[in-house]
């Protein structure tokens, strides 16, 4: 259990480091753009585009499974979204 906590803490620290730099580069209309393109459809899933971006950054840099991404997103207070919903979101984003 301690290894899991260490991994989660390391991921959290990496995201925090990257997010400061990356969010300054994001456009001001990120939420509107995410809504327009269907990235955010229900606020109970992912609360806003910045949190969606953080969650996807965690997924990209960590190699976590989608099930663990669901847990991380919940722990980061980004939203409550299942692994299957993440899979659907990623497929829609990738395939257009």
Rosetta blueprint (number, residue, H / E / L):
1 X L
2 X H
3 X H
4 X H
5 X H
6 X H
7 X H
8 X H
9 X H
10 X H
11 X H
12 X H
13 X H
14 X H
15 X H
16 X H
17 X H
18 X H
19 X H
20 X H
21 X H
22 X H
23 X H
24 X H
25 X H
26 X L
27 X L
28 X L
29 X L
30 X H
31 X H
32 X H
33 X H
34 X H
35 X H
36 X H
37 X L
38 X L
39 X L
40 X L
41 X L
42 X L
43 X L
44 X L
45 X L
46 X L
47 X L
48 X L
49 X H
50 X H
51 X H
52 X H
53 X H
54 X H
55 X H
56 X H
57 X H
58 X H
59 X H
60 X H
61 X H
62 X H
63 X L
64 X L
65 X L
66 X H
67 X H
68 X H
69 X H
70 X H
71 X H
72 X H
73 X H
74 X H
75 X H
76 X L
77 X L
78 X L
79 X L
80 X L
81 X L
82 X L
83 X H
84 X H
85 X H
86 X H
87 X H
88 X H
89 X H
90 X H
91 X H
92 X H
93 X H
94 X H
95 X H
96 X L
